[in-house]
Amino acid sequence: MTLRNAVKADCQRLLALIQELAVYEKAPDEVIVTLEHFEESGFGANPVWWAFVVEDEQGVVQGFALYYIRYSTWKGQCIYLEDLLVTEQMRGKGLGKLLFEAVMQETKNRGFKRMCWQVLDWNAPAINFYKKYNATLDPEWMNGIIDF
């Protein structure tokens, strides 16, 4: 397995994996981003997201961690881990650990004091994974969303 930074050529595969994640999270119709918008957002003049990918021996991306910079008025700049996914057939082989720790290291390399993310309350495998890192999973905050 090879861990590397995502490149624009990975975007189509990343979108396929994002759709796989949406199916797993019981929201298959929620992914509406276009390939063009996704590419521009990550590799245009002003990127707003970055990602690490893990590819197998054949060069097929089997997992990714997509993150961006978020600002906390209490903590300053933070890394927000938007998505962490390993394909179903590759789970349990250490790819999630590799990706998660790469984002943790990126947070430290940038001099940020916090990395944050969300996890669905029914996703026991993910919750157990994060608990291995002594992560705080805060049940007090509710997500607020307005779609336009």
mmCIF file of the C-alpha atoms, coordinates in Angstrom:
data_MODEL
# 
_entry.id   MODEL 
# 
loop_
_atom_site.group_PDB 
_atom_site.id 
_atom_site.type_symbol 
_atom_site.label_atom_id 
_atom_site.label_alt_id 
_atom_site.label_comp_id 
_atom_site.label_asym_id 
_atom_site.label_entity_id 
_atom_site.label_seq_id 
_atom_site.pdbx_PDB_ins_code 
_atom_site.Cartn_x 
_atom_site.Cartn_y 
_atom_site.Cartn_z 
_atom_site.occupancy 
_atom_site.B_iso_or_equiv 
_atom_site.pdbx_formal_charge 
_atom_site.auth_seq_id 
_atom_site.auth_comp_id 
_atom_site.auth_asym_id 
_atom_site.auth_atom_id 
_atom_site.pdbx_PDB_model_num 
ATOM 1   C CA . MET A 1 1   ? 0.000   0.000  0.000   1.00 0.00 ? 1   MET A CA 1 
ATOM 2   C CA . THR A 1 2   ? 1.161   3.505  -0.804  1.00 0.00 ? 2   THR A CA 1 
ATOM 3   C CA . LEU A 1 3   ? 0.092   6.619  1.090   1.00 0.00 ? 3   LEU A CA 1 
ATOM 4   C CA . ARG A 1 4   ? 0.325   9.858  -0.891  1.00 0.00 ? 4   ARG A CA 1 
ATOM 5   C CA . ASN A 1 5   ? -1.295  13.240 -1.387  1.00 0.00 ? 5   ASN A CA 1 
ATOM 6   C CA . ALA A 1 6   ? -4.299  13.204 -3.674  1.00 0.00 ? 6   ALA A CA 1 
ATOM 7   C CA . VAL A 1 7   ? -3.863  14.647 -7.164  1.00 0.00 ? 7   VAL A CA 1 
ATOM 8   C CA . LYS A 1 8   ? -6.460  15.969 -9.588  1.00 0.00 ? 8   LYS A CA 1 
ATOM 9   C CA . ALA A 1 9   ? -6.446  12.675 -11.513 1.00 0.00 ? 9   ALA A CA 1 
ATOM 10  C CA . ASP A 1 10  ? -7.796  10.968 -8.346  1.00 0.00 ? 10  ASP A CA 1 
ATOM 11  C CA . CYS A 1 11  ? -10.997 13.041 -8.266  1.00 0.00 ? 11  CYS A CA 1 
ATOM 12  C CA . GLN A 1 12  ? -13.192 10.666 -10.245 1.00 0.00 ? 12  GLN A CA 1 
ATOM 13  C CA . ARG A 1 13  ? -12.177 7.738  -8.011  1.00 0.00 ? 13  ARG A CA 1 
ATOM 14  C CA . LEU A 1 14  ? -12.634 9.869  -4.897  1.00 0.00 ? 14  LEU A CA 1 
ATOM 15  C CA . LEU A 1 15  ? -16.169 10.735 -5.971  1.00 0.00 ? 15  LEU A CA 1 
ATOM 16  C CA . ALA A 1 16  ? -16.913 7.035  -6.463  1.00 0.00 ? 16  ALA A CA 1 
ATOM 17  C CA . LEU A 1 17  ? -15.657 6.374  -2.928  1.00 0.00 ? 17  LEU A CA 1 
ATOM 18  C CA . ILE A 1 18  ? -17.677 9.322  -1.600  1.00 0.00 ? 18  ILE A CA 1 
ATOM 19  C CA . GLN A 1 19  ? -20.753 7.730  -3.161  1.00 0.00 ? 19  GLN A CA 1 
ATOM 20  C CA . GLU A 1 20  ? -19.818 4.431  -1.456  1.00 0.00 ? 20  GLU A CA 1 
ATOM 21  C CA . LEU A 1 21  ? -19.636 6.315  1.840   1.00 0.00 ? 21  LEU A CA 1 
ATOM 22  C CA . ALA A 1 22  ? -23.032 7.930  1.207   1.00 0.00 ? 22  ALA A CA 1 
ATOM 23  C CA . VAL A 1 23  ? -24.562 4.491  0.632   1.00 0.00 ? 23  VAL A CA 1 
ATOM 24  C CA . TYR A 1 24  ? -22.985 3.221  3.869   1.00 0.00 ? 24  TYR A CA 1 
ATOM 25  C CA . GLU A 1 25  ? -24.356 6.260  5.725   1.00 0.00 ? 25  GLU A CA 1 
ATOM 26  C CA . LYS A 1 26  ? -27.837 5.574  4.305   1.00 0.00 ? 26  LYS A CA 1 
ATOM 27  C CA . ALA A 1 27  ? -27.893 8.761  2.208   1.00 0.00 ? 27  ALA A CA 1 
ATOM 28  C CA . PRO A 1 28  ? -27.137 7.640  -1.370  1.00 0.00 ? 28  PRO A CA 1 
ATOM 29  C CA . ASP A 1 29  ? -29.045 10.503 -3.000  1.00 0.00 ? 29  ASP A CA 1 
ATOM 30  C CA . GLU A 1 30  ? -27.332 13.255 -1.011  1.00 0.00 ? 30  GLU A CA 1 
ATOM 31  C CA . VAL A 1 31  ? -24.138 13.424 -3.108  1.00 0.00 ? 31  VAL A CA 1 
ATOM 32  C CA . ILE A 1 32  ? -24.835 16.140 -5.674  1.00 0.00 ? 32  ILE A CA 1 
ATOM 33  C CA . VAL A 1 33  ? -21.377 17.651 -6.215  1.00 0.00 ? 33  VAL A CA 1 
ATOM 34  C CA . THR A 1 34  ? -20.174 17.511 -9.819  1.00 0.00 ? 34  THR A CA 1 
ATOM 35  C CA . LEU A 1 35  ? -16.755 16.280 -10.862 1.00 0.00 ? 35  LEU A CA 1 
ATOM 36  C CA . GLU A 1 36  ? -15.931 19.741 -12.211 1.00 0.00 ? 36  GLU A CA 1 
ATOM 37  C CA . HIS A 1 37  ? -16.842 21.479 -8.949  1.00 0.00 ? 37  HIS A CA 1 
ATOM 38  C CA . PHE A 1 38  ? -14.998 18.858 -6.908  1.00 0.00 ? 38  PHE A CA 1 
ATOM 39  C CA . GLU A 1 39  ? -11.843 19.232 -9.019  1.00 0.00 ? 39  GLU A CA 1 
ATOM 40  C CA . GLU A 1 40  ? -11.952 23.034 -8.914  1.00 0.00 ? 40  GLU A CA 1 
ATOM 41  C CA . SER A 1 41  ? -12.483 23.010 -5.142  1.00 0.00 ? 41  SER A CA 1 
ATOM 42  C CA . GLY A 1 42  ? -9.449  20.815 -4.561  1.00 0.00 ? 42  GLY A CA 1 
ATOM 43  C CA . PHE A 1 43  ? -7.102  21.736 -7.388  1.00 0.00 ? 43  PHE A CA 1 
ATOM 44  C CA . GLY A 1 44  ? -8.201  25.128 -8.712  1.00 0.00 ? 44  GLY A CA 1 
ATOM 45  C CA . ALA A 1 45  ? -6.606  28.504 -8.069  1.00 0.00 ? 45  ALA A CA 1 
ATOM 46  C CA . ASN A 1 46  ? -7.835  28.564 -4.450  1.00 0.00 ? 46  ASN A CA 1 
ATOM 47  C CA . PRO A 1 47  ? -8.168  25.014 -3.129  1.00 0.00 ? 47  PRO A CA 1 
ATOM 48  C CA . VAL A 1 48  ? -10.423 24.556 -0.113  1.00 0.00 ? 48  VAL A CA 1 
ATOM 49  C CA . TRP A 1 49  ? -9.764  20.868 0.524   1.00 0.00 ? 49  TRP A CA 1 
ATOM 50  C CA . TRP A 1 50  ? -6.827  18.468 0.510   1.00 0.00 ? 50  TRP A CA 1 
ATOM 51  C CA . ALA A 1 51  ? -6.679  14.704 0.794   1.00 0.00 ? 51  ALA A CA 1 
ATOM 52  C CA . PHE A 1 52  ? -4.452  11.745 1.407   1.00 0.00 ? 52  PHE A CA 1 
ATOM 53  C CA . VAL A 1 53  ? -5.073  8.544  -0.515  1.00 0.00 ? 53  VAL A CA 1 
ATOM 54  C CA . VAL A 1 54  ? -3.926  4.970  -0.079  1.00 0.00 ? 54  VAL A CA 1 
ATOM 55  C CA . GLU A 1 55  ? -3.498  2.938  -3.232  1.00 0.00 ? 55  GLU A CA 1 
ATOM 56  C CA . ASP A 1 56  ? -2.890  -0.774 -3.691  1.00 0.00 ? 56  ASP A CA 1 
ATOM 57  C CA . GLU A 1 57  ? -0.138  -2.475 -5.687  1.00 0.00 ? 57  GLU A CA 1 
ATOM 58  C CA . GLN A 1 58  ? -2.114  -1.946 -8.917  1.00 0.00 ? 58  GLN A CA 1 
ATOM 59  C CA . GLY A 1 59  ? -2.387  1.801  -8.267  1.00 0.00 ? 59  GLY A CA 1 
ATOM 60  C CA . VAL A 1 60  ? -6.105  1.697  -7.375  1.00 0.00 ? 60  VAL A CA 1 
ATOM 61  C CA . VAL A 1 61  ? -7.110  4.108  -4.601  1.00 0.00 ? 61  VAL A CA 1 
ATOM 62  C CA . GLN A 1 62  ? -8.590  1.980  -1.801  1.00 0.00 ? 62  GLN A CA 1 
ATOM 63  C CA . GLY A 1 63  ? -9.104  4.720  0.777   1.00 0.00 ? 63  GLY A CA 1 
ATOM 64  C CA . PHE A 1 64  ? -8.890  8.431  1.380   1.00 0.00 ? 64  PHE A CA 1 
ATOM 65  C CA . ALA A 1 65  ? -9.006  11.107 4.053   1.00 0.00 ? 65  ALA A CA 1 
ATOM 66  C CA . LEU A 1 66  ? -10.282 14.495 2.875   1.00 0.00 ? 66  LEU A CA 1 
ATOM 67  C CA . TYR A 1 67  ? -9.740  17.520 5.119   1.00 0.00 ? 67  TYR A CA 1 
ATOM 68  C CA . TYR A 1 68  ? -9.849  21.296 5.165   1.00 0.00 ? 68  TYR A CA 1 
ATOM 69  C CA . ILE A 1 69  ? -8.934  24.177 7.450   1.00 0.00 ? 69  ILE A CA 1 
ATOM 70  C CA . ARG A 1 70  ? -11.555 25.344 9.896   1.00 0.00 ? 70  ARG A CA 1 
ATOM 71  C CA . TYR A 1 71  ? -11.317 28.249 12.287  1.00 0.00 ? 71  TYR A CA 1 
ATOM 72  C CA . SER A 1 72  ? -12.205 28.090 15.970  1.00 0.00 ? 72  SER A CA 1 
ATOM 73  C CA . THR A 1 73  ? -12.476 31.354 17.880  1.00 0.00 ? 73  THR A CA 1 
ATOM 74  C CA . TRP A 1 74  ? -11.285 29.405 20.912  1.00 0.00 ? 74  TRP A CA 1 
ATOM 75  C CA . LYS A 1 75  ? -8.468  27.330 19.376  1.00 0.00 ? 75  LYS A CA 1 
ATOM 76  C CA . GLY A 1 76  ? -7.478  29.105 16.147  1.00 0.00 ? 76  GLY A CA 1 
ATOM 77  C CA . GLN A 1 77  ? -6.998  27.193 12.924  1.00 0.00 ? 77  GLN A CA 1 
ATOM 78  C CA . CYS A 1 78  ? -7.885  23.500 13.024  1.00 0.00 ? 78  CYS A CA 1 
ATOM 79  C CA . ILE A 1 79  ? -7.967  20.627 10.585  1.00 0.00 ? 79  ILE A CA 1 
ATOM 80  C CA . TYR A 1 80  ? -11.466 19.348 9.923   1.00 0.00 ? 80  TYR A CA 1 
ATOM 81  C CA . LEU A 1 81  ? -11.539 15.761 8.686   1.00 0.00 ? 81  LEU A CA 1 
ATOM 82  C CA . GLU A 1 82  ? -14.533 15.712 6.362   1.00 0.00 ? 82  GLU A CA 1 
ATOM 83  C CA . ASP A 1 83  ? -14.354 12.111 5.199   1.00 0.00 ? 83  ASP A CA 1 
ATOM 84  C CA . LEU A 1 84  ? -12.299 9.040  6.037   1.00 0.00 ? 84  LEU A CA 1 
ATOM 85  C CA . LEU A 1 85  ? -13.138 5.968  3.999   1.00 0.00 ? 85  LEU A CA 1 
ATOM 86  C CA . VAL A 1 86  ? -11.521 2.646  3.263   1.00 0.00 ? 86  VAL A CA 1 
ATOM 87  C CA . THR A 1 87  ? -13.235 0.395  0.735   1.00 0.00 ? 87  THR A CA 1 
ATOM 88  C CA . GLU A 1 88  ? -15.208 -2.414 2.307   1.00 0.00 ? 88  GLU A CA 1 
ATOM 89  C CA . GLN A 1 89  ? -12.909 -5.163 0.992   1.00 0.00 ? 89  GLN A CA 1 
ATOM 90  C CA . MET A 1 90  ? -9.805  -3.426 2.415   1.00 0.00 ? 90  MET A CA 1 
ATOM 91  C CA . ARG A 1 91  ? -11.077 -2.673 5.921   1.00 0.00 ? 91  ARG A CA 1 
ATOM 92  C CA . GLY A 1 92  ? -9.180  -4.181 8.826   1.00 0.00 ? 92  GLY A CA 1 
ATOM 93  C CA . LYS A 1 93  ? -5.798  -3.989 7.061   1.00 0.00 ? 93  LYS A CA 1 
ATOM 94  C CA . GLY A 1 94  ? -4.511  -0.790 8.698   1.00 0.00 ? 94  GLY A CA 1 
ATOM 95  C CA . LEU A 1 95  ? -5.390  1.638  5.902   1.00 0.00 ? 95  LEU A CA 1 
ATOM 96  C CA . GLY A 1 96  ? -7.693  3.718  8.111   1.00 0.00 ? 96  GLY A CA 1 
ATOM 97  C CA . LYS A 1 97  ? -4.940  4.013  10.703  1.00 0.00 ? 97  LYS A CA 1 
ATOM 98  C CA . LEU A 1 98  ? -2.481  5.110  8.021   1.00 0.00 ? 98  LEU A CA 1 
ATOM 99  C CA . LEU A 1 99  ? -4.858  7.771  6.704   1.00 0.00 ? 99  LEU A CA 1 
ATOM 100 C CA . PHE A 1 100 ? -6.011  9.027  10.105  1.00 0.00 ? 100 PHE A CA 1 
ATOM 101 C CA . GLU A 1 101 ? -2.463  9.343  11.382  1.00 0.00 ? 101 GLU A CA 1 
ATOM 102 C CA . ALA A 1 102 ? -1.439  11.187 8.199   1.00 0.00 ? 102 ALA A CA 1 
ATOM 103 C CA . VAL A 1 103 ? -4.107  13.813 8.905   1.00 0.00 ? 103 VAL A CA 1 
ATOM 104 C CA . MET A 1 104 ? -3.018  13.968 12.553  1.00 0.00 ? 104 MET A CA 1 
ATOM 105 C CA . GLN A 1 105 ? 0.559   14.587 11.405  1.00 0.00 ? 105 GLN A CA 1 
ATOM 106 C CA . GLU A 1 106 ? -0.600  17.232 8.910   1.00 0.00 ? 106 GLU A CA 1 
ATOM 107 C CA . THR A 1 107 ? -2.368  19.009 11.772  1.00 0.00 ? 107 THR A CA 1 
ATOM 108 C CA . LYS A 1 108 ? 0.839   19.015 13.801  1.00 0.00 ? 108 LYS A CA 1 
ATOM 109 C CA . ASN A 1 109 ? 2.979   20.026 10.800  1.00 0.00 ? 109 ASN A CA 1 
ATOM 110 C CA . ARG A 1 110 ? 0.798   23.092 10.258  1.00 0.00 ? 110 ARG A CA 1 
ATOM 111 C CA . GLY A 1 111 ? 1.163   24.025 13.919  1.00 0.00 ? 111 GLY A CA 1 
ATOM 112 C CA . PHE A 1 112 ? -2.563  23.621 14.617  1.00 0.00 ? 112 PHE A CA 1 
ATOM 113 C CA . LYS A 1 113 ? -3.788  22.573 18.050  1.00 0.00 ? 113 LYS A CA 1 
ATOM 114 C CA . ARG A 1 114 ? -6.902  20.633 17.055  1.00 0.00 ? 114 ARG A CA 1 
ATOM 115 C CA . MET A 1 115 ? -8.220  18.109 14.571  1.00 0.00 ? 115 MET A CA 1 
ATOM 116 C CA . CYS A 1 116 ? -11.955 17.515 14.546  1.00 0.00 ? 116 CYS A CA 1 
ATOM 117 C CA . TRP A 1 117 ? -14.542 15.454 12.690  1.00 0.00 ? 117 TRP A CA 1 
ATOM 118 C CA . GLN A 1 118 ? -18.030 13.995 13.033  1.00 0.00 ? 118 GLN A CA 1 
ATOM 119 C CA . VAL A 1 119 ? -19.152 10.409 13.337  1.00 0.00 ? 119 VAL A CA 1 
ATOM 120 C CA . LEU A 1 120 ? -22.682 9.047  13.165  1.00 0.00 ? 120 LEU A CA 1 
ATOM 121 C CA . ASP A 1 121 ? -23.886 7.767  16.527  1.00 0.00 ? 121 ASP A CA 1 
ATOM 122 C CA . TRP A 1 122 ? -24.784 4.358  15.048  1.00 0.00 ? 122 TRP A CA 1 
ATOM 123 C CA . ASN A 1 123 ? -21.394 3.801  13.366  1.00 0.00 ? 123 ASN A CA 1 
ATOM 124 C CA . ALA A 1 124 ? -19.906 1.560  16.061  1.00 0.00 ? 124 ALA A CA 1 
ATOM 125 C CA . PRO A 1 125 ? -16.848 0.460  14.021  1.00 0.00 ? 125 PRO A CA 1 
ATOM 126 C CA . ALA A 1 126 ? -15.824 4.095  13.444  1.00 0.00 ? 126 ALA A CA 1 
ATOM 127 C CA . ILE A 1 127 ? -16.519 5.078  17.049  1.00 0.00 ? 127 ILE A CA 1 
ATOM 128 C CA . ASN A 1 128 ? -14.390 2.195  18.308  1.00 0.00 ? 128 ASN A CA 1 
ATOM 129 C CA . PHE A 1 129 ? -11.621 3.177  15.864  1.00 0.00 ? 129 PHE A CA 1 
ATOM 130 C CA . TYR A 1 130 ? -11.554 6.778  17.151  1.00 0.00 ? 130 TYR A CA 1 
ATOM 131 C CA . LYS A 1 131 ? -11.627 5.649  20.775  1.00 0.00 ? 131 LYS A CA 1 
ATOM 132 C CA . LYS A 1 132 ? -8.286  3.908  20.180  1.00 0.00 ? 132 LYS A CA 1 
ATOM 133 C CA . TYR A 1 133 ? -6.834  7.415  19.821  1.00 0.00 ? 133 TYR A CA 1 
ATOM 134 C CA . ASN A 1 134 ? -8.454  8.618  23.067  1.00 0.00 ? 134 ASN A CA 1 
ATOM 135 C CA . ALA A 1 135 ? -10.595 10.965 20.981  1.00 0.00 ? 135 ALA A CA 1 
ATOM 136 C CA . THR A 1 136 ? -13.314 12.966 22.669  1.00 0.00 ? 136 THR A CA 1 
ATOM 137 C CA . LEU A 1 137 ? -16.679 12.193 21.084  1.00 0.00 ? 137 LEU A CA 1 
ATOM 138 C CA . ASP A 1 138 ? -18.973 14.978 22.248  1.00 0.00 ? 138 ASP A CA 1 
ATOM 139 C CA . PRO A 1 139 ? -22.697 14.088 22.305  1.00 0.00 ? 139 PRO A CA 1 
ATOM 140 C CA . GLU A 1 140 ? -23.760 17.607 23.404  1.00 0.00 ? 140 GLU A CA 1 
ATOM 141 C CA . TRP A 1 141 ? -23.487 19.434 20.077  1.00 0.00 ? 141 TRP A CA 1 
ATOM 142 C CA . MET A 1 142 ? -26.182 19.154 17.430  1.00 0.00 ? 142 MET A CA 1 
ATOM 143 C CA . ASN A 1 143 ? -25.473 19.752 13.746  1.00 0.00 ? 143 ASN A CA 1 
ATOM 144 C CA . GLY A 1 144 ? -27.215 22.688 12.148  1.00 0.00 ? 144 GLY A CA 1 
ATOM 145 C CA . ILE A 1 145 ? -27.696 22.724 8.374   1.00 0.00 ? 145 ILE A CA 1 
ATOM 146 C CA . ILE A 1 146 ? -29.514 24.990 5.942   1.00 0.00 ? 146 ILE A CA 1 
ATOM 147 C CA . ASP A 1 147 ? -29.581 23.801 2.318   1.00 0.00 ? 147 ASP A CA 1 
ATOM 148 C CA . PHE A 1 148 ? -30.162 26.283 -0.510  1.00 0.00 ? 148 PHE A CA 1 
# 
